[in-house]
Amino acid sequence: MFKTLFSRMLGAYLASAVAVIMLLGVVSVAIFRNHYIGNAKASLSREVDEISLIVFDEYLDSDKRDVAREKILAIVRQFDALLQISFNDPALGRRSFFDYSTGSKWRVCVEVDISELSAEKGGEENDGEFYTDLLSDYTDIRTLTIVKPLSSQEGELGRITLNYDMSDIYASLSELYFDIFAAALGAVLLTAAITYIITKRITRPVSQMTDVVNAISHGDYQARVKLEQSDELGLLAKSFNDMADRVSGLDRARREFVANVSHELRSPLTSMRGFLEAMEEGVIPPAEHNKYLNIVLDENRRMAAIVNDLLDMARIESGQYKITRSVFDLQELIARSLLTFESRIEEAGIKVEVKLPSQSVYVDADRDRIDQVLHNLVDNAIKFTLEKDGMIGVNVTADKQRARVTVLNRGNTVDPEDIPRLFDRFFKAEKAHTYTGGSGTGLGLSIVKLILDQHGEDIEASSEDGITKFTFTLKRALSPARKA
């Protein structure tokens, strides 16, 4: 029945509100009932005490009996009640008092010995003094009866019973019950309306999020939750929109990635196929086969480099590459990395400038992964050094906390708007930063960024006046001997 969050919240709020309102109604009814009936009992108890005084002071005196009778009748008329006094003295017997002019309703009860009847039925409360509907077998009148003994120093002379017509009080209580019920019903309806509005407002962002999720799952990455609140749900909606923005960005990146991979792999495949078909069909004479086979091999190597870079990125992002930290000499690693490029540097006639501290700089990092970072950055610097007598450089500075490594080259300046995208996959800022020796994969800098992110380190790029720099940080460490 309650399948949605809205229906469950609405049902829970309404059930709680109705329970509270009904509880208040029941408590109110009990309070008013006790108030009315309590007042009636208190009044009857006072009047019986007053009647007892009249009986002792006057009624037992035959000379004053008539006056006492009138006083008693005045009290009875005031309450429209039936009074019975049962004397133990047979000469006095049992006397009934009620308003004969208006109290015909009591005539059927006059012959009933109410004192004996109360003894048979037993008291309900107040130590047996009060009885509810004691005369129900003789009349339809709702009654409240009080029974008290007539006691004096000489002993108990008899019993007094005063029967009060509760019809008006019960009628008033019935009207009050109806009013309370009507008020409770009105409160329930008003609460239901308010609860519906509040619940709808609370759950609207959740419903919108559900709609947005469904829209995004069907390819609509522009769907967003409308922000209308500044509370926790509003913050949740904002966070959801931020997540949707990231999902949209990731989808665009995925599409671009697939397009770029397809393009990067299709180009060498098309080239290789063209040359091979030309050789097969005899368009390229056998004497030139070795020349074009070398081109095919170069394209194959480029494809293999792209695939290897993609595999490296996939392993890093999936967490398969767990960094293994160790303490090593950063300057030694830089020297070894530069040696691997010695033949390329000499062939290109590039000048290398290395600026290192006078003392060894030890860092705490994954040696193999940082070697890959240096290799990619130096390789990138060599590619984009334009002049025959160009220059690349590696500088190291250090403080107590961090070592900073800068790899730079002299070439065309990268456009400022391209700087933030240099670490994107397959991005090539080659309009200005032209590489004449063939196209790279566009993945080297992305791999560098992923490796340094794994280390919790930063890398920055800048390009001014023909000098392009990449600077990254590493955590300093004591030398292995000192650390031990």
C-alpha positions as CSV (number, residue, x, y, z in Angstrom):
1,M,0.0,0.0,0.0
2,F,2.7,2.5,1.0
3,K,5.3,1.9,-1.7
4,T,6.7,5.4,-2.2
5,L,8.6,7.6,0.3
6,F,5.9,10.2,0.0
7,S,3.1,7.8,0.9
8,R,5.1,6.3,3.8
9,M,6.0,9.7,5.3
10,L,2.5,11.0,4.8
11,G,1.1,7.8,6.4
12,A,3.5,8.0,9.3
13,Y,2.9,11.8,9.9
14,L,-0.9,11.4,9.7
15,A,-0.9,8.3,12.0
16,S,1.2,10.2,14.6
17,A,-1.0,13.3,14.3
18,V,-4.2,11.4,14.5
19,A,-3.0,9.4,17.5
20,V,-1.9,12.6,19.3
21,I,-5.2,14.3,18.5
22,M,-7.3,11.3,19.6
23,L,-5.2,11.0,22.8
24,L,-5.8,14.7,23.5
25,G,-9.5,14.2,22.8
26,V,-9.8,11.2,25.2
27,V,-7.8,13.0,27.9
28,S,-10.1,16.1,27.4
29,V,-13.2,14.0,27.7
30,A,-11.9,12.3,30.8
31,I,-11.0,15.7,32.4
32,F,-14.4,17.3,31.7
33,R,-16.3,14.2,32.8
34,N,-14.4,14.0,36.0
35,H,-14.9,17.8,36.5
36,Y,-18.7,17.6,36.0
37,I,-19.2,14.5,38.0
38,G,-16.8,15.5,40.6
39,N,-18.6,18.8,41.1
40,A,-21.9,16.9,41.4
41,K,-20.5,14.6,44.0
42,A,-19.0,17.4,46.0
43,S,-22.4,19.3,46.0
44,L,-24.4,16.2,46.9
45,S,-21.9,15.4,49.7
46,R,-22.3,18.9,51.1
47,E,-26.1,18.8,50.9
48,V,-26.3,15.4,52.7
49,D,-24.1,16.8,55.5
50,E,-26.4,19.8,55.8
51,I,-29.5,17.5,55.7
52,S,-27.9,15.4,58.5
53,L,-27.5,18.5,60.7
54,I,-31.1,19.4,60.1
55,V,-32.2,15.9,61.0
56,F,-30.3,15.9,64.2
57,D,-31.0,19.5,65.2
58,E,-34.7,19.7,64.2
59,Y,-36.3,16.7,62.6
60,L,-35.9,14.4,65.5
61,D,-37.7,17.0,67.7
62,S,-41.4,16.6,66.9
63,D,-42.0,20.3,67.7
64,K,-39.6,21.3,65.0
65,R,-40.2,18.6,62.5
66,D,-42.5,20.6,60.2
67,V,-39.9,23.3,60.0
68,A,-37.2,20.8,59.4
69,R,-39.3,19.1,56.7
70,E,-39.6,22.4,54.8
71,K,-35.9,23.0,55.0
72,I,-35.3,19.5,53.7
73,L,-37.8,20.0,50.8
74,A,-36.2,23.3,49.9
75,I,-32.8,21.5,49.5
76,V,-34.5,18.7,47.5
77,R,-36.3,21.2,45.2
78,Q,-33.1,23.0,44.6
79,F,-31.5,19.8,43.2
80,D,-34.7,18.3,41.9
81,A,-33.6,15.2,43.8
82,L,-35.1,12.3,45.6
83,L,-34.2,12.0,49.3
84,Q,-34.8,9.0,51.5
85,I,-34.1,8.8,55.2
86,S,-34.3,5.3,56.6
87,F,-34.5,5.5,60.5
88,N,-33.7,2.5,62.6
89,D,-36.6,3.6,64.9
90,P,-39.7,1.9,63.6
91,A,-41.8,4.9,64.8
92,L,-40.0,7.1,62.3
93,G,-39.6,4.4,59.5
94,R,-38.6,5.4,56.1
95,R,-39.3,9.0,54.8
96,S,-39.1,10.1,51.1
97,F,-38.7,13.8,50.1
98,F,-39.0,15.2,46.6
99,D,-40.8,18.0,44.8
100,Y,-44.3,16.6,44.4
101,S,-45.3,19.4,42.0
102,T,-42.5,18.7,39.5
103,G,-41.0,15.5,40.7
104,S,-43.4,12.9,39.4
105,K,-40.4,11.1,37.9
106,W,-39.5,10.0,41.4
107,R,-42.9,8.6,42.3
108,V,-42.1,5.1,41.0
109,C,-39.0,5.0,43.3
110,V,-40.6,6.1,46.5
111,E,-41.5,2.6,47.6
112,V,-38.0,1.3,46.9
113,D,-35.8,1.0,50.0
114,I,-32.8,2.6,48.3
115,S,-30.6,2.1,51.4
116,E,-31.2,-1.7,51.2
117,L,-30.7,-1.6,47.4
118,S,-27.3,0.1,47.8
119,A,-26.3,-2.5,50.3
120,E,-27.1,-5.2,47.8
121,K,-25.3,-3.7,44.8
122,G,-22.2,-2.4,46.7
123,G,-20.5,0.9,46.2
124,E,-18.5,1.8,43.1
125,E,-16.2,4.4,44.6
126,N,-15.5,6.7,47.6
127,D,-15.7,3.9,50.1
128,G,-19.2,2.9,49.0
129,E,-20.8,6.3,49.3
130,F,-21.7,6.9,45.7
131,Y,-23.6,4.7,43.2
132,T,-24.2,5.3,39.5
133,D,-27.6,4.4,38.0
134,L,-28.7,2.6,41.2
135,L,-32.3,2.9,40.2
136,S,-31.9,1.7,36.6
137,D,-34.4,-1.2,37.3
138,Y,-37.1,1.3,38.3
139,T,-36.6,4.4,36.1
140,D,-34.9,5.5,32.9
141,I,-33.4,8.5,34.7
142,R,-29.6,8.5,34.9
143,T,-28.9,8.9,38.6
144,L,-26.1,9.5,41.0
145,T,-26.8,8.3,44.5
146,I,-25.0,9.1,47.7
147,V,-25.6,7.0,50.8
148,K,-24.4,8.1,54.2
149,P,-25.2,6.8,57.7
150,L,-27.0,9.0,60.2
151,S,-24.5,8.7,63.1
152,S,-24.4,10.5,66.4
153,Q,-22.8,10.0,69.8
154,E,-25.6,7.6,70.7
155,G,-24.8,5.5,67.6
156,E,-26.2,5.1,64.1
157,L,-29.8,6.2,63.8
158,G,-30.3,5.3,60.2
159,R,-29.1,6.1,56.6
160,I,-29.6,9.0,54.2
161,T,-29.8,8.4,50.4
162,L,-29.9,11.4,48.0
163,N,-30.6,10.6,44.4
164,Y,-29.6,13.2,41.8
165,D,-30.9,13.4,38.3
166,M,-27.8,13.3,36.1
167,S,-29.7,13.7,32.8
168,D,-28.7,17.3,32.3
169,I,-25.1,16.7,33.1
170,Y,-24.9,13.7,30.8
171,A,-26.7,15.7,28.1
172,S,-24.1,18.5,28.6
173,L,-21.3,15.9,28.5
174,S,-22.7,14.5,25.3
175,E,-22.7,17.9,23.7
176,L,-19.2,18.4,24.9
177,Y,-18.1,15.0,23.5
178,F,-19.6,16.0,20.2
179,D,-17.8,19.3,20.2
180,I,-14.5,17.6,21.1
181,F,-15.1,15.1,18.4
182,A,-15.9,17.8,15.8
183,A,-12.9,19.8,16.9
184,A,-10.7,16.6,16.7
185,L,-12.1,15.8,13.3
186,G,-11.4,19.4,12.1
187,A,-7.9,19.2,13.6
188,V,-7.3,15.9,11.8
189,L,-8.5,17.3,8.4
190,L,-6.4,20.5,8.9
191,T,-3.4,18.4,10.0
192,A,-3.9,16.1,7.0
193,A,-3.8,19.1,4.6
194,I,-0.8,20.7,6.3
195,T,1.0,17.3,6.5
196,Y,0.3,16.6,2.8
197,I,1.8,20.0,1.9
198,I,4.9,19.6,4.2
199,T,5.5,16.0,3.1
200,K,5.1,16.9,-0.6
201,R,7.6,19.8,-0.1
202,I,10.1,17.5,1.8
203,T,9.9,14.7,-0.7
204,R,9.8,16.8,-3.8
205,P,13.6,16.9,-4.2
206,V,13.7,13.1,-3.7
207,S,11.1,12.7,-6.4
208,Q,12.9,15.1,-8.7
209,M,16.2,13.2,-8.1
210,T,14.4,10.0,-9.1
211,D,13.2,11.6,-12.3
212,V,16.6,13.0,-13.0
213,V,18.2,9.6,-12.4
214,N,15.7,8.0,-14.8
215,A,16.4,10.8,-17.3
216,I,20.2,10.4,-17.0
217,S,19.9,6.6,-17.3
218,H,18.1,7.2,-20.6
219,G,20.9,9.5,-21.9
220,D,19.5,12.9,-20.9
221,Y,22.6,14.3,-19.1
222,Q,21.2,17.8,-19.0
223,A,18.5,16.9,-16.5
224,R,18.9,18.6,-13.1
225,V,17.0,18.9,-9.8
226,K,15.4,22.3,-9.3
227,L,16.8,23.9,-6.1
228,E,14.0,25.4,-4.0
229,Q,15.2,24.8,-0.4
230,S,18.2,25.8,1.7
231,D,17.9,22.9,4.2
232,E,19.6,19.5,4.2
233,L,17.4,18.3,1.3
234,G,18.4,21.4,-0.6
235,L,22.0,20.7,0.0
236,L,21.4,17.1,-1.0
237,A,19.8,18.3,-4.2
238,K,22.8,20.6,-4.9
239,S,25.2,17.8,-4.3
240,F,23.1,15.6,-6.6
241,N,23.3,18.3,-9.3
242,D,27.1,18.5,-8.8
243,M,27.3,14.8,-9.2
244,A,25.1,15.0,-12.3
245,D,27.5,17.6,-13.7
246,R,30.5,15.3,-13.0
247,V,28.6,12.3,-14.6
248,S,27.9,14.5,-17.6
249,G,31.5,15.5,-17.8
250,L,32.6,11.9,-17.4
251,D,30.3,10.9,-20.2
252,R,31.7,13.6,-22.5
253,A,35.2,12.5,-21.5
254,R,34.2,8.9,-22.2
255,R,32.9,9.8,-25.7
256,E,35.9,11.9,-26.4
257,F,38.2,9.1,-25.1
258,V,36.5,6.5,-27.4
259,A,36.6,8.9,-30.3
260,N,40.3,9.7,-29.7
261,V,41.3,6.0,-29.2
262,S,39.4,5.1,-32.4
263,H,41.1,7.9,-34.3
264,E,44.6,7.1,-32.9
265,L,44.3,3.4,-33.6
266,R,42.5,3.8,-37.0
267,S,45.2,6.1,-38.4
268,P,48.1,3.7,-38.1
269,L,45.9,0.7,-39.1
270,T,44.7,2.5,-42.2
271,S,48.3,3.5,-43.1
272,M,49.6,0.0,-42.5
273,R,46.8,-1.6,-44.5
274,G,47.3,0.9,-47.3
275,F,51.0,0.1,-47.6
276,L,50.5,-3.7,-47.3
277,E,47.8,-3.7,-49.9
278,A,49.9,-1.6,-52.2
279,M,52.8,-4.1,-51.8
280,E,50.4,-7.0,-52.3
281,E,48.9,-5.6,-55.5
282,G,52.3,-4.6,-56.9
283,V,51.7,-0.9,-56.7
284,I,54.9,-0.6,-54.6
285,P,57.7,-2.4,-56.4
286,P,59.6,-5.2,-54.5
287,A,62.7,-3.1,-54.4
288,E,61.0,-0.6,-52.2
289,H,59.3,-3.1,-49.9
290,N,61.9,-2.8,-47.1
291,K,61.4,1.0,-47.0
292,Y,57.6,0.7,-46.6
293,L,57.9,-2.3,-44.2
294,N,59.9,0.0,-41.9
295,I,57.1,2.5,-42.1
296,V,54.6,-0.2,-41.2
297,L,56.8,-1.3,-38.3
298,D,56.9,2.3,-37.0
299,E,53.2,2.5,-37.2
300,N,52.9,-0.8,-35.4
301,R,55.3,0.4,-32.7
302,R,53.2,3.6,-32.3
303,M,50.0,1.4,-31.9
304,A,51.8,-0.7,-29.3
305,A,52.8,2.4,-27.5
306,I,49.2,3.7,-27.4
307,V,47.9,0.3,-26.2
308,N,50.6,0.1,-23.5
309,D,49.8,3.6,-22.3
310,L,46.1,2.8,-22.2
311,L,46.8,-0.3,-20.2
312,D,49.0,1.6,-17.8
313,M,46.2,4.2,-17.3
314,A,43.6,1.5,-16.8
315,R,45.7,-0.3,-14.2
316,I,46.4,2.9,-12.3
317,E,42.8,4.0,-12.3
318,S,41.6,0.5,-11.3
319,G,44.0,0.4,-8.4
320,Q,46.0,-2.5,-9.9
321,Y,49.2,-0.3,-9.6
322,K,49.8,-0.1,-5.9
323,I,52.6,2.3,-5.2
324,T,55.5,0.8,-3.2
325,R,57.2,3.5,-1.4
326,S,60.9,3.5,-0.7
327,V,63.6,6.0,0.1
328,F,65.9,6.7,-2.9
329,D,68.3,9.4,-4.2
330,L,66.3,11.6,-6.5
331,Q,69.4,13.1,-8.2
332,E,70.6,9.6,-9.1
333,L,67.3,8.7,-10.6
334,I,67.3,11.8,-12.7
335,A,70.8,11.1,-14.0
336,R,69.8,7.5,-14.9
337,S,66.7,8.7,-16.7
338,L,68.6,11.3,-18.8
339,L,71.1,8.7,-19.8
340,T,68.3,6.7,-21.5
341,F,67.7,9.7,-23.8
342,E,71.4,10.2,-24.6
343,S,71.3,9.0,-28.2
344,R,68.1,11.0,-29.0
345,I,69.5,14.1,-27.4
346,E,72.8,13.9,-29.4
347,E,71.0,13.1,-32.6
348,A,68.7,16.1,-32.1
349,G,71.6,18.3,-31.1
350,I,69.8,19.5,-28.0
351,K,71.5,21.1,-25.1
352,V,70.7,19.8,-21.7
353,E,70.9,22.0,-18.5
354,V,70.7,20.2,-15.2
355,K,70.6,22.2,-11.9
356,L,70.8,20.0,-8.8
357,P,71.5,20.8,-5.1
358,S,75.1,20.2,-3.9
359,Q,73.9,17.4,-1.6
360,S,71.8,14.4,-2.4
361,V,68.1,14.8,-2.1
362,Y,66.3,11.7,-0.8
363,V,62.5,11.3,-1.4
364,D,59.9,8.8,-0.2
365,A,58.0,7.5,-3.2
366,D,57.6,4.6,-5.7
367,R,61.0,4.6,-7.5
368,D,59.7,2.9,-10.7
369,R,56.6,5.1,-11.0
370,I,58.6,8.3,-10.5
371,D,61.1,7.0,-13.1
372,Q,58.1,6.7,-15.5
373,V,57.1,10.3,-14.6
374,L,60.6,11.6,-15.4
375,H,60.7,9.5,-18.6
376,N,57.4,10.9,-19.9
377,L,58.3,14.5,-19.0
378,V,61.7,14.4,-20.5
379,D,60.4,12.6,-23.6
380,N,57.7,15.3,-23.9
381,A,60.4,18.0,-23.6
382,I,62.6,16.5,-26.3
383,K,59.6,16.1,-28.7
384,F,58.6,19.8,-28.5
385,T,62.1,21.3,-28.6
386,L,62.0,23.0,-32.0
387,E,65.4,24.4,-32.8
388,K,68.3,22.2,-33.8
389,D,70.3,23.7,-31.1
390,G,67.4,23.8,-28.7
391,M,67.5,23.3,-24.9
392,I,65.8,21.1,-22.3
393,G,66.4,21.4,-18.6
394,V,65.9,19.6,-15.3
395,N,66.0,21.6,-12.1
396,V,65.7,20.3,-8.5
397,T,65.1,22.4,-5.4
398,A,64.2,21.2,-1.9
399,D,63.2,22.3,1.5
400,K,62.6,20.2,4.7
401,Q,59.2,18.9,3.5
402,R,59.2,18.7,-0.2
403,A,61.5,18.3,-3.2
404,R,60.4,20.2,-6.4
405,V,61.4,18.9,-9.8
406,T,61.1,21.1,-12.9
407,V,61.4,19.7,-16.5
408,L,61.4,22.4,-19.1
409,N,62.1,23.0,-22.8
410,R,62.5,25.9,-25.2
411,G,59.8,25.9,-27.9
412,N,56.6,27.7,-28.9
413,T,54.5,29.0,-26.1
414,V,51.4,27.0,-25.2
415,D,48.2,29.1,-25.3
416,P,47.0,30.0,-21.8
417,E,43.6,28.4,-22.4
418,D,45.3,25.1,-23.3
419,I,47.4,24.9,-20.1
420,P,44.6,23.3,-17.8
421,R,44.0,20.7,-20.5
422,L,47.5,19.5,-21.0
423,F,46.9,16.6,-18.6
424,D,43.7,15.5,-20.4
425,R,43.8,12.2,-22.3
426,F,44.8,12.6,-26.0
427,F,44.9,16.4,-25.7
428,K,47.6,17.9,-27.9
429,A,48.2,21.6,-27.9
430,E,50.1,21.2,-31.1
431,K,48.8,24.3,-32.9
432,A,51.4,26.3,-31.2
433,H,53.4,23.6,-29.4
434,T,54.2,21.8,-32.6
435,Y,56.1,18.5,-32.7
436,T,57.7,18.0,-36.1
437,G,59.0,14.5,-35.5
438,G,55.6,12.7,-35.7
439,S,52.6,12.7,-33.4
440,G,52.7,11.4,-29.8
441,T,49.9,9.4,-28.1
442,G,48.6,12.3,-26.0
443,L,48.6,10.0,-23.0
444,G,52.0,10.6,-21.4
445,L,51.1,13.7,-19.4
446,S,47.8,12.0,-18.3
447,I,49.8,9.1,-16.9
448,V,52.1,11.5,-15.1
449,K,49.2,13.2,-13.4
450,L,47.6,9.8,-12.4
451,I,50.9,8.6,-10.8
452,L,51.5,11.8,-8.9
453,D,47.8,11.8,-7.7
454,Q,48.4,8.3,-6.4
455,H,51.3,9.7,-4.4
456,G,49.2,12.6,-3.1
457,E,51.5,15.1,-4.9
458,D,50.9,18.0,-7.3
459,I,52.1,18.9,-10.8
460,E,51.8,22.3,-12.4
461,A,52.4,23.5,-16.0
462,S,53.3,26.9,-17.3
463,S,54.4,28.4,-20.6
464,E,55.8,31.9,-21.1
465,D,58.2,33.4,-23.6
466,G,58.8,30.1,-25.4
467,I,59.7,28.2,-22.2
468,T,57.3,25.5,-21.1
469,K,57.8,24.1,-17.6
470,F,56.3,21.1,-15.7
471,T,57.0,21.2,-12.0
472,F,56.0,18.4,-9.6
473,T,56.6,17.7,-5.9
474,L,57.8,14.7,-3.9
475,K,57.9,14.0,-0.2
476,R,61.4,14.5,1.3
477,A,63.0,11.7,3.4
478,L,66.2,11.1,5.4
479,S,68.9,9.1,3.7
480,P,68.5,5.3,4.2
481,A,71.5,5.2,6.5
482,R,70.2,8.0,8.7
483,K,66.7,6.5,8.7
484,A,68.0,3.2,9.9
